[in-house]
Every structure is written in C-alpha cells, then in structure tokens.
Amino acid sequence: MTKPVASKRILPTSPFKAPVAPPPKHFAVGDQVTHDMYGLGRVIGIEDGIAALVDFGSAQERILSPYAKMSKL
C-alpha cells in the first residue's frame, strides 16, 4: 500500500518562487459571462462563495466555485 503524496514544501531561502494561486473570481448579478461548455450567458443569482446561477438562454445552470471554465465578458 502506498502513502498519499504530500505537497512540496518550499523553503523560505529557496531561489525558486512558490506557485501562486490565482485570485478567486467574483461575479455579480447581471454580469455577462462565457463558459467553455455552455457558451454565453448572464448571471441571475449568486450563492456567496459557493455557486453562481447562470441563464444560458436554453438552460439555467448552477456553476460551482472556483469557476474554472467561466469568465466575465
């Protein structure tokens, strides 16, 4: 049986920078967005830090945070 791999520890004296996490995306009701799978849509509801309800015309989808495939136009 194998042990789970721990994340790499970056020493403070290392000349290499630790990977930086991108800032979380923030959406507001009324924002026009594009999604890689669903296409163009408009945000019609927000659940704080959890999900965004988006109307894509043919369907309404609940997109979960961190919104990797969705961006604001």
GIKA-V96893 format. One line per field, one symbol per residue. psi: psi as a letter, one per 30 degrees, with the letter a starting at -180 (. if undefined). Layout:
psi->???
This chain:
psi->klkkkllkkkkfgkfkkkkkkkkkkkllkfkklkkeefbklkkflkjjgelkkkjgdflkkjkkkghegklk.
